[in-house]
Amino acid sequence: MPAKTGAQYKEKLKNAKNNIYIHGERVEDPTTHPAFKNVVQSMAELYDLQYEKSEKMLYTSPQTGDKVGMSFYRPETIDDLIKRREAIQEWARLSGGLMGRSPDYLNAEVMAMGVANDLFGEDDPMFAENAKNYYDYARENDISLTHTLIHPQVNRQKAQHEQKDANVALHLVEKRSDGIIVDGARLLATQGGITDEILVFPSTVKKAGELDDPYSLAFVVPNNTPGLKFISRESFDNGKNTWDHPLSSRFEEGDAIVYFDLVFVPWEKVFVCGNSSICNRTFTETNAVVHMSHQVVAKNVVKTEFVLGVVLNLMESIGIDKFQHVQDKGTEIMLALETMKSHLFRAEHNAKLDKWGTMTPDFDALNAARNWYPRIYPRLVEILRILGASGLMGIPTEEDFHHEEIGPIVNRALQSKNMEGYERVKLFRLAWDLTMSAFGSRQTHYEYYFFGDPVKMGMTYFEQFNKEPYKDYVQDFLEQVKTSKPNYTNV
């Protein structure tokens, strides 16, 4: 079937009856439930955008000839890579880059591992074939995915097999002729329950040993699989209108604990079964981490553009845009934007074909960007918060402006250099929702831990960085310095 529309996405989600819990209740229909209906609508708009901009967002399937989503596209040239990135950024602009798990993120992973599938075949050729077939299936059916990577946060000093209650984590219970039985909990599925299926994969940063083999799994199942439960955190969509909560009322993706209560997974949906070595190498040796990082950096360019646009409008609205220290803060965001764009440009234009014939971006550039952005994003929103100052606290609701008695008062009292109070507060509520609301705070926290603990990420980056040329450069320089080495033999 061709790429789905927003209506098809919503209808499929409604009929799936995924087992979702939130606020102490089971969700009957996420398309109408207050905690989910607005983000479901935003997801539907993403799918509709594929048809509104079909020349950018769709391509002809090599398998069926149907028009399918560009986010599944396997690039073979640099132009292909840029074409896919432009589609990624079309989706990102709908939310200002605030939907960190829009479908293209995991679609890039499915593509990479579906093509570079021979790693999975080390255990059994069946697993390689499964990865290839799932890529075709996901592309042809425009499957939306959530995923889960990490075990419950019990005792970080110990490996999973050393935990007091080791089997609280997702683990292999039984191998059967037709599949496997798994049981236990996993964290932390963003968009859990409002997608079609869930990918279970190993952590991108936490390596496992042979004793962790029972926990070393990779598979995919539909979200309505019997025994699969999504336990969602409190919703940051407060059920108010988009004027009061312009971001949280539309793009609150949600995060969920996932519990597998003796869930059956058929063999054709399994990619890794009890092999920590393959799990440890999955993301790097398939280049999945490269293609996922390409999507993330492309999305974060848009996100930085959005933050900059809010800052510039806020500065201009209250007449602080000519002050030296204010301009300097605006420059910080501009420099961050141009740096991210430069990383992206280098990644694309230094791309090379991998051994499977997929045009793969320069990971050095993407790796620098994905390590740097979690460190700089908190500063970007801090700048917005500093410049907004008390204006981010004095923000009445839309109902106040429509009140017969106090409406004219707040409209006059909160006027700005070039706006009436109504328009000025609308802008400041956007800035508040981006920085200080529960939604905005979650965005900052989410970016900081997007790929894992930034300190561990930094340690890995340091260890893998090719340091020798720089050390040799300095040693060669020192050798050129004409000196007479002291003789200490008589001391």
PyMOL commands that set and color helices and strands:
alter all, ss='L'
color gray80, all
select helices_A, chain A and resi 6-16+37-52+54-57+70-72+78-95+104-115+120-122+125-141+160-162+166-168+210-215+248-251+267-269+276-285+288-317+324-349+363-392+398-402+407-413+421-435+438-448+454-464+468-480
alter helices_A, ss='H'
color red, helices_A
select strands_A, chain A and resi 20-22+25-26+58-60+67-69+145-148+171-175+179-190+197-200+217-222+228-232+255-266+270-273+352-353+359-360
alter strands_A, ss='S'
color yellow, strands_A
deselect
rebuild
show_as cartoon
